[in-house]
Amino acid sequence: MAALPDATPAEELVLRQDQAGVATLTLNRPAARNALSRGLMAALQARLDEIAHDMAVRVVVLAANGPVFCAGHDLKEMRATQGHDGHLQTFRQCARLMISITRLRQPVIAKVQGTATAAGCQLVATCDLAVAADHATFATPGVNIGLFCSTPMVALTRNVGAKSAMGMLLTGDPIDSAEAVRLGLLNRAVPAAELDSAVDALAAKIASKSGRVLTLGKETFYRQREMDLEDAYAYTAEVMAINMGLPDAGEGIDAFIGKRHPNWTHR
């Protein structure tokens, strides 16, 4: 049985809007709770691939239309896909998408206006930063339908402590935004009416920094995290020396000493 096709045209599954160095990507399957169908994942992957080569973009915001941020994988599509190889293809496609977000040179901010469950919670955990409306909830409820959230576990356990992550994974119970902040899944939770302005301010602040330094810093953060202590210090010492040799480091230090705003070479 073939997988069900997306009713929304591919070019409309993920909308893109650019302003002042910030690219906002909006998941646009609200009627399907922005479930990660193969079509939606392919559309988001294509947008990320575009942005990776767009030097004008310094920050990415990942948003969603409708009341739900993302309900995880498209279960109807998954049930329509038969066989181990077909299912493996779906999960590998999702893994590639998540890795692309981590390896994207620009920082990615999740703007969470509603519920994020299973692979949707994974998507939030994968983004570099996350801000949510205070009514949003988060869960890895696969255990409730006999499909343990093993791939969402990868991102979740890199944000949340072991006991808390296991609690979410074994019970499937949702947590609210305040608890998500406490556990480290979110940076901030704000009233829904303030979500746009809070994310806009955060994105603008980051976009005002040197683009080259942001790229270097994000790459270094994820690489050193997987190293042991001595290797991490050896690696980051080398990165700091490279960073000191960049024109923007000299400009930034001179601007600080001179009590003026820096004029970055790499915007």
Backbone hydrogen bonds, N-H to C=O, Kabsch-Sander energy under -0.5 kcal/mol:
donor,donor_aa,acceptor,acceptor_aa,energy
12,E,9,P,-1.9
13,L,9,P,-0.6
13,L,10,A,-1.1
14,V,10,A,-0.6
15,L,26,T,-2.3
17,Q,24,T,-1.9
19,Q,22,V,-2.2
22,V,19,Q,-1.7
23,A,21,G,-0.5
23,A,59,V,-2.6
24,T,17,Q,-3.4
24,T,22,V,-0.6
25,L,23,A,-0.6
25,L,61,V,-3.1
26,T,15,L,-2.6
26,T,24,T,-0.5
27,L,25,L,-0.5
27,L,63,A,-2.5
28,N,13,L,-2.9
32,A,29,R,-1.4
33,R,30,P,-1.7
34,N,29,R,-3.0
35,A,32,A,-1.6
36,L,72,G,-3.5
37,S,35,A,-2.0
41,M,37,S,-2.6
42,A,38,R,-2.4
43,A,39,G,-2.2
44,L,40,L,-2.5
45,Q,41,M,-2.5
46,A,42,A,-2.3
47,R,43,A,-2.0
48,L,44,L,-2.4
49,D,45,Q,-2.4
50,E,46,A,-1.9
51,I,47,R,-2.3
52,A,48,L,-2.2
53,H,49,D,-0.6
53,H,50,E,-1.2
54,D,51,I,-1.7
55,M,53,H,-0.9
57,V,54,D,-1.5
58,R,21,G,-3.3
58,R,56,A,-0.5
59,V,21,G,-1.8
60,V,107,P,-2.6
61,V,23,A,-2.7
62,L,109,I,-3.2
63,A,25,L,-3.2
63,A,61,V,-0.7
65,N,27,L,-2.6
69,F,115,T,-1.3
70,C,115,T,-1.8
71,A,33,R,-1.6
74,D,36,L,-0.8
75,L,73,H,-1.1
78,M,74,D,-2.3
79,R,75,L,-2.4
80,A,76,K,-1.5
81,T,77,E,-0.7
81,T,78,M,-0.6
82,Q,1,M,-0.6
82,Q,80,A,-0.6
87,H,83,G,-1.9
88,L,84,H,-2.8
89,Q,85,D,-2.1
90,T,86,G,-1.4
91,F,87,H,-2.2
92,R,88,L,-2.5
93,Q,89,Q,-2.2
94,C,90,T,-2.1
95,A,91,F,-2.3
96,R,92,R,-2.5
97,L,93,Q,-1.9
98,M,94,C,-2.5
99,I,95,A,-2.5
100,S,96,R,-2.1
101,I,97,L,-1.6
102,T,98,M,-1.9
103,R,99,I,-2.5
104,L,100,S,-1.2
109,I,60,V,-3.0
110,A,108,V,-0.5
110,A,129,L,-2.8
111,K,62,L,-3.0
111,K,109,I,-0.5
112,V,110,A,-0.7
112,V,131,V,-2.7
113,Q,111,K,-0.8
115,T,67,P,-0.6
116,A,137,T,-2.3
117,T,70,C,-2.2
118,A,139,A,-2.3
120,G,117,T,-3.0
122,Q,118,A,-2.2
123,L,119,A,-1.8
124,V,120,G,-1.7
125,A,121,C,-2.5
126,T,122,Q,-1.9
127,C,123,L,-1.5
128,D,108,V,-0.8
129,L,108,V,-2.0
131,V,110,A,-2.7
132,A,188,R,-2.1
133,A,112,V,-2.5
134,D,190,V,-2.3
136,A,133,A,-1.9
138,F,175,I,-2.3
139,A,116,A,-1.7
143,V,140,T,-0.5
144,N,141,P,-2.0
145,I,142,G,-1.7
146,G,143,V,-0.9
147,L,142,G,-2.6
150,S,148,F,-2.5
153,M,149,C,-1.2
154,V,150,S,-0.6
154,V,151,T,-1.1
155,A,151,T,-0.7
156,L,152,P,-2.5
157,T,153,M,-2.7
158,R,155,A,-0.9
159,N,156,L,-1.8
160,V,156,L,-2.8
165,A,161,G,-2.8
166,M,162,A,-2.7
167,G,163,K,-2.0
168,M,164,S,-2.1
169,L,165,A,-2.6
170,L,166,M,-2.9
171,T,167,G,-1.7
172,G,168,M,-1.9
175,I,138,F,-2.6
177,S,134,D,-0.5
177,S,136,A,-0.9
180,A,176,D,-2.3
181,V,177,S,-2.2
182,R,178,A,-2.1
183,L,179,E,-2.3
184,G,180,A,-0.9
184,G,181,V,-0.6
185,L,180,A,-2.1
186,L,180,A,-1.5
187,N,130,A,-3.2
188,R,130,A,-1.2
190,V,132,A,-2.5
194,E,191,P,-2.3
195,L,191,P,-0.5
195,L,192,A,-1.2
198,A,194,E,-2.5
199,V,195,L,-2.4
200,D,196,D,-2.7
201,A,197,S,-2.3
202,L,198,A,-2.0
203,A,199,V,-3.0
204,A,200,D,-2.5
205,K,201,A,-2.1
206,I,202,L,-2.1
207,A,203,A,-2.7
208,S,204,A,-1.1
209,K,206,I,-1.8
211,G,266,H,-2.8
212,R,266,H,-0.6
214,L,210,S,-2.3
215,T,211,G,-2.2
216,L,212,R,-2.2
217,G,213,V,-2.8
218,K,214,L,-2.6
219,E,215,T,-2.2
220,T,216,L,-2.3
221,F,217,G,-2.4
222,Y,218,K,-1.8
223,R,219,E,-2.0
224,Q,220,T,-2.7
225,R,221,F,-1.3
226,E,222,Y,-0.6
226,E,223,R,-1.0
227,M,224,Q,-1.7
232,A,228,D,-2.6
233,Y,229,L,-2.2
234,A,230,E,-2.3
235,Y,231,D,-2.6
236,T,232,A,-2.7
237,A,233,Y,-2.0
238,E,234,A,-1.6
239,V,235,Y,-2.1
240,M,236,T,-2.6
241,A,237,A,-2.0
242,I,238,E,-2.2
243,N,239,V,-3.0
244,M,240,M,-2.4
245,G,241,A,-0.9
245,G,242,I,-0.7
246,L,243,N,-1.6
249,A,246,L,-0.9
250,G,246,L,-1.4
251,E,247,P,-2.5
252,G,248,D,-2.5
253,I,249,A,-2.5
254,D,250,G,-2.4
255,A,251,E,-2.5
256,F,252,G,-2.1
257,I,253,I,-2.6
258,G,254,D,-2.5
259,K,256,F,-0.9
260,R,255,A,-2.6
264,W,262,P,-0.7
267,R,265,T,-0.9
